[in-house]
Structure formats: structure tokens, C-alpha cells
């Protein structure tokens, strides 16, 4: 944290999304334990497969917007290519 200035709004937004994501993960684990059924646990786990990439995209977008004035267009393209590769790797079956 920067002294005297408080938390950066971009960093706060990214952290808040990650806290929300973690809370969703913990809630899903508790739901799985409550149902105590493999089929229902697999269903809950499948729903989580949608949350992860959405949080990744959202936090990355917030971060890139926060850095947009500091990144050259070429570096911005490289970051976009890297994120695309991550998503292809995660979502391809």
C-alpha cells in the first residue's frame, strides 16, 4: 500500500473481485458438503467452471484499464495475446 494515499481504486476493485470469487468457491464447497451427493457436487463444480474464467477476464480488464496510460499499444497487444492464450488453454476441451 502506498503511504499517505490509501489503496489504489484499480487494485481495490481487482482485490474485491477476487474476494467475491473466493467466497463463491467456499460457498460452493459448503453446498457440496451439505448435499453429500456426487451428482449434485459435480453440478456445483460445473457451475464454478464458468465463474473462474469470468473473474479472470474481469480482473484482467480492470488491471489493463488501470495500466492503459502506461502501456504502449504494442505491449497492450502482447498482453491481450497472452490473456487469449490463457483462455484458450482453460476453455478448450
C-alpha positions in Angstrom: 0.0 0.0 0.0 1.3 3.4 -0.9 1.9 5.6 2.1 -0.4 8.5 2.7 -2.6 7.8 -0.4 -4.6 4.8 0.6 -5.4 1.9 -1.7 -5.5 2.4 -5.4 -9.1 2.1 -6.8 -8.0 -0.3 -9.5 -6.2 -2.6 -7.1 -9.2 -2.4 -4.7 -11.6 -3.4 -7.5 -9.4 -6.3 -8.5 -9.0 -7.5 -4.9 -12.7 -7.2 -4.3 -13.5 -9.4 -7.3 -11.0 -12.0 -6.1 -12.6 -11.9 -2.6 -16.0 -12.4 -4.2 -14.7 -15.3 -6.3 -13.1 -16.9 -3.2 -16.4 -16.5 -1.3 -18.3 -18.2 -4.2 -15.7 -21.1 -4.1 -16.1 -21.5 -0.4 -19.9 -21.4 -0.6 -19.8 -24.0 -3.4 -17.7 -26.3 -1.2 -20.1 -26.0 1.7 -23.0 -26.7 -0.6 -21.3 -29.8 -1.9 -20.8 -31.0 1.7 -24.4 -30.2 2.6 -25.8 -32.2 -0.4 -23.4 -35.0 0.2 -24.2 -36.3 -3.3 -21.6 -36.9 -6.1 -24.0 -35.9 -8.9 -25.0 -32.6 -7.2 -21.4 -31.9 -6.3 -20.4 -32.3 -9.9 -23.2 -30.0 -10.9 -22.0 -27.3 -8.5 -18.4 -27.8 -9.7 -19.5 -27.4 -13.3 -21.1 -24.1 -12.4 -17.8 -23.0 -10.9 -16.1 -23.6 -14.2 -18.0 -20.6 -15.5 -17.1 -18.3 -12.6 -13.3 -18.7 -12.8 -12.8 -17.5 -16.4 -15.3 -14.7 -15.9 -13.4 -13.4 -12.9 -10.1 -13.8 -14.7 -11.4 -11.7 -17.6 -12.9 -9.1 -15.3 -9.8 -8.6 -13.1 -7.5 -8.6 -16.1 -9.7 -6.0 -17.9 -9.8 -3.8 -14.8 -6.0 -4.1 -14.5 -5.4 -3.3 -18.1 -7.7 -0.2 -17.9 -5.7 0.9 -14.9 -2.4 0.5 -16.9 -3.7 1.7 -20.2 -2.0 5.1 -19.9 1.3 3.4 -19.1 1.3 0.7 -21.8 2.3 1.2 -25.3 -0.1 -0.1 -28.0 2.4 -2.9 -28.8 2.6 -4.1 -25.2 -1.1 -3.9 -24.9 -1.5 -6.2 -27.9 1.0 -8.7 -26.3 -0.9 -8.7 -23.0 -4.2 -9.3 -25.0 -2.5 -12.2 -26.9 -1.3 -13.7 -23.5 -4.8 -13.5 -22.0 -6.3 -15.0 -25.1 -3.8 -17.9 -24.9 -4.8 -18.4 -21.2 -8.5 -18.5 -22.0 -7.9 -20.9 -25.0 -5.9 -23.2 -22.7 -8.6 -23.1 -20.0 -11.7 -23.3 -22.1 -10.6 -25.8 -24.9 -11.5 -29.4 -24.3 
